[in-house]
Every structure is written in structure tokens, then in C-alpha cells.
């Protein structure tokens, strides 16, 4: 996407109980090191 043409949102749904908080924190830290990333976070939720 050319610069200045909006934003891209990335989402991933993981298999229940397979993700460790420390692993998710490491992914977020890696994403935040990129100049192209404005913000990164993870949450726990349920899907239907």
C-alpha cells in the first residue's frame, strides 16, 4: 500500500490455549520495533 493511503489492520485468531503470554508479548515487541507499526497489542477474548 502506498504511503499515506490509510491504514492496514492485522488480526489473528489463535487456537484456544496454545498461546503463552510471554510469546505474545515477544510478538508485540517485535512489531513495535518496526517504523511502519503505529501500535500493537493483544487481548484475550472468545469467538462464536
Backbone as CSV, one residue per row, in Angstrom:
resi,resn,N_x,N_y,N_z,CA_x,CA_y,CA_z,C_x,C_y,C_z
1,UNK,0.851,-1.168,0.000,0.000,0.000,0.000,0.900,1.236,0.000
2,UNK,0.683,2.146,-0.919,1.483,3.365,-0.951,1.308,4.182,0.329
3,UNK,2.372,4.859,0.724,2.344,5.677,1.930,1.248,6.734,1.851
4,UNK,0.561,6.971,2.964,-0.468,7.992,3.024,-1.823,7.541,2.524
5,UNK,-2.008,6.248,2.270,-3.287,5.776,1.751,-4.067,4.969,2.770
6,UNK,-4.047,5.394,4.027,-4.843,4.711,5.032,-4.016,3.799,5.900
7,UNK,-4.698,2.905,6.561,-4.036,2.001,7.493,-4.446,0.570,7.196
8,UNK,-3.609,-0.350,7.595,-3.895,-1.769,7.471,-3.967,-2.327,8.878
9,UNK,-4.998,-3.098,9.163,-5.129,-3.736,10.465,-4.897,-5.225,10.301
10,UNK,-4.089,-5.788,11.177,-3.755,-7.202,11.144,-4.367,-7.862,12.371
11,UNK,-5.057,-8.960,12.174,-5.646,-9.708,13.287,-5.370,-11.179,13.092
12,UNK,-5.226,-11.891,14.196,-5.011,-13.333,14.140,-5.846,-13.983,15.235
13,UNK,-6.506,-15.056,14.903,-7.259,-15.826,15.886,-6.480,-17.108,16.117
14,UNK,-6.048,-17.318,17.352,-5.229,-18.473,17.683,-6.085,-19.598,18.249
15,UNK,-5.606,-20.809,18.099,-6.287,-21.969,18.657,-6.315,-21.796,20.174
16,UNK,-7.464,-22.016,20.796,-7.560,-21.824,22.250,-6.467,-22.568,23.007
17,UNK,-5.953,-21.930,24.002,-4.979,-22.443,24.964,-3.612,-22.783,24.374
18,UNK,-3.303,-22.321,23.177,-1.997,-22.620,22.604,-1.020,-21.453,22.737
19,UNK,-1.479,-20.293,23.123,-0.617,-19.121,23.185,-0.203,-18.828,24.621
20,UNK,1.076,-18.573,24.786,1.615,-18.164,26.081,1.748,-16.643,26.080
21,UNK,1.425,-16.018,27.206,1.502,-14.565,27.298,2.899,-14.058,26.946
22,UNK,3.925,-14.731,27.384,5.297,-14.289,27.085,5.591,-14.337,25.586
23,UNK,5.043,-15.328,24.886,5.232,-15.412,23.434,4.490,-14.282,22.728
24,UNK,3.280,-13.997,23.178,2.517,-12.903,22.582,3.198,-11.562,22.855
25,UNK,3.734,-11.388,24.063,4.467,-10.157,24.376,5.671,-9.995,23.460
26,UNK,6.345,-11.086,23.152,7.505,-11.028,22.259,7.093,-10.641,20.836
27,UNK,5.977,-11.152,20.378,5.468,-10.783,19.046,5.146,-9.293,19.007
28,UNK,4.482,-8.803,20.043,4.135,-7.375,20.108,5.402,-6.524,20.124
29,UNK,6.386,-6.916,20.906,7.641,-6.162,20.964,8.316,-6.117,19.600
30,UNK,8.306,-7.227,18.881,8.906,-7.261,17.543,8.150,-6.344,16.589
31,UNK,6.840,-6.365,16.645,6.049,-5.490,15.778,6.314,-4.021,16.091
32,UNK,6.395,-3.691,17.367,6.590,-2.292,17.768,7.952,-1.745,17.348
33,UNK,8.917,-2.610,17.082,10.236,-2.151,16.622,10.192,-1.659,15.178
34,UNK,9.152,-1.983,14.457,9.028,-1.553,13.066,8.501,-0.122,12.990
35,UNK,9.139,0.687,12.185,8.685,2.071,11.987,7.314,2.117,11.326
36,UNK,6.922,1.042,10.663,5.635,1.004,9.970,4.467,0.701,10.907
37,UNK,4.764,0.315,12.142,3.709,-0.073,13.085,3.414,1.084,14.020
38,UNK,2.160,1.527,14.007,1.725,2.623,14.880,1.442,2.113,16.284
39,UNK,0.794,0.965,16.404,0.522,0.374,17.711,0.318,-1.128,17.543
40,UNK,0.581,-1.851,18.617,0.408,-3.292,18.609,-0.047,-3.721,19.997
41,UNK,-0.956,-4.663,20.063,-1.456,-5.142,21.329,-2.052,-6.527,21.147
42,UNK,-2.303,-7.208,22.237,-3.034,-8.474,22.170,-4.043,-8.501,23.285
43,UNK,-5.111,-9.236,23.066,-6.165,-9.376,24.055,-6.651,-10.824,24.068
44,UNK,-7.296,-11.172,25.133,-7.905,-12.487,25.257,-9.412,-12.290,25.124
45,UNK,-10.035,-13.108,24.312,-11.479,-12.999,24.126,-12.035,-14.336,23.687
46,UNK,-13.310,-14.352,23.447,-13.967,-15.561,22.958,-14.531,-15.284,21.578
47,UNK,-14.601,-16.317,20.777,-15.214,-16.211,19.461,-16.377,-17.185,19.402
48,UNK,-17.355,-16.836,18.630,-18.535,-17.689,18.499,-18.566,-18.363,17.161
